Amino acid sequence: MQFTAKVSDISKQRTACAILPVDSKNRLSASGDALDSECSGFIGKVLKRGDLASKTASTLLLTPAEGKADRVLLVRSGDGVLSQAEFRKLARASAAAVKGYKDACSYLTEVEVADADTAWQAQQLALAAGLATYKFTRCLSDAKPNPLAKFAVHVPERKQLKAVQEQVDLGAAQASGSNVARELGNLPGNICTPTYLASQAKELAKKHAKITTSVVDAKKMQSLGMGAFMSVAKGSDEPPALIAMQYKGGKAGDKPVVLVGKGITFDTGGISLKPGMAMDEMKFDMCGAASVFGVMNAIAELGPAINVVGLVAAAENMPSGRASKPGDVVTSMSGKTIEILNTDAEGRLVLCDALTYAAKFKPDVVIDIATLTGACVIALGNHATGLYANRDELAQALIAAGERAGDRAWHMPLWDEYQSALDSNFADMQNIGGREAGSVTAACFLSRFAEDYTWAHLDIAGSAWNSGANKGATGRPVPLLLEYLLNR
């Protein structure tokens, strides 16, 4: 899909659909007035009839007989200066309305948004348009992709063009990376296995010279002492994989940011078997890994001068005669022993060894991303990602990135008082801390394996996918992570 920023004269701009804002008093923007003149006042007449609903982000599609635009999409922009959240609603509503056309040009940059410039608006418009075009077709016999191939954003002043195009490119990359993550997340578990993820990482390295991929297999994991990781994988016939994708865009001596993604390609719960209801959604338990793939794909496209490592801890969690049992004690790569009280708390077991392995890259920052706990869904719902960090500065930077990208996170406590919930009579720690503060104690568990570097944990159990009629992966937190990385 092609995204462009342009200073466009609407009277001369040919497009399948022009997107125009309309305020609460039915007033058009400058470009809207110009197009209305080209249409002999047709748009104004429609507005006087009251056909466009008053609710902000309502839309109305017109097909004027005159003018260069084949169609005009009117979008209710509300009263006065918009909040950033309101503008995102406009961006999403307009993108959903035009995804069925071959191209579109948005003039929503002519509305005023609080604490945001035209470049930010353009980023949000490109992000929304890119996300709207995604459709899962891999396993459908006759589905066709959405046809939107070109999306242009109007730039009111020529002096803004370069800055706006840069932000359009960022929004497009955020959408592209999110859609990579969505596609991997939506694939069924019989296709998207750890081996499949490893093959995708190798393909990425073939396409981009700055990316190299390596894979640690089960035999190597055993030799490295990854007893926690292997305790999850051994119940399945599918072999595990610890996948490392290294993007080297910065100087050779620059310390990388390491992203660690939980990649449980299907989670039955193991011997602590999950209920059958909605178990199909456990194919989404690798959405942390999917987001790492999304970020690495986007970084490869943008080519920033930074170093990033994407680590994916991929395994299936299955019940079998080989599977771990409640009460088993395993030794992690760090040498710390873990009593497994619940085999359905498997994500932290693969991640703890991956976090130990991450130290070999001498990281500046490590961020793990995981659909880790149902407790986080209870705490925050699906609106915010749970954020934990051992440095407040890192937490604040990630929160700020999420606010700018519209991919929000909430800073959760990581206090020492919670650590005692992990005490065990038979090992250095147990893998669950009880019902109370379940997301917090899971983060406390991971923190014990990230003591040697600056670290954050993103619990995306609520934000990584939607259930119900709109079931599917969201691609979060790819926008947040890209915003953070590029801000560095």
LINHUGI-V296665 format. One record per helix or strand of 3 or more residues. SS is the DSSP state (A for helix, B for strand). FROM is the first residue (numbers start at 0). TO is the last residue. If there is no record, write none. Layout:
# LINHUGI-V296665
{{SS FROM TO} {SS FROM TO}}
This chain:
# LINHUGI-V296665
{{B 1 5} {B 17 22} {A 29 37} {A 41 47} {B 58 61} {B 71 77} {A 83 97} {B 102 105} {A 107 109} {A 117 131} {B 149 153} {A 157 185} {A 193 206} {B 210 215} {A 217 223} {A 226 232} {B 240 247} {B 256 266} {A 278 301} {B 306 316} {B 327 330} {B 336 339} {A 346 360} {B 364 369} {A 373 379} {B 384 388} {A 391 404} {B 408 410} {A 415 421} {A 437 446} {B 453 458} {A 467 469} {A 477 486}}
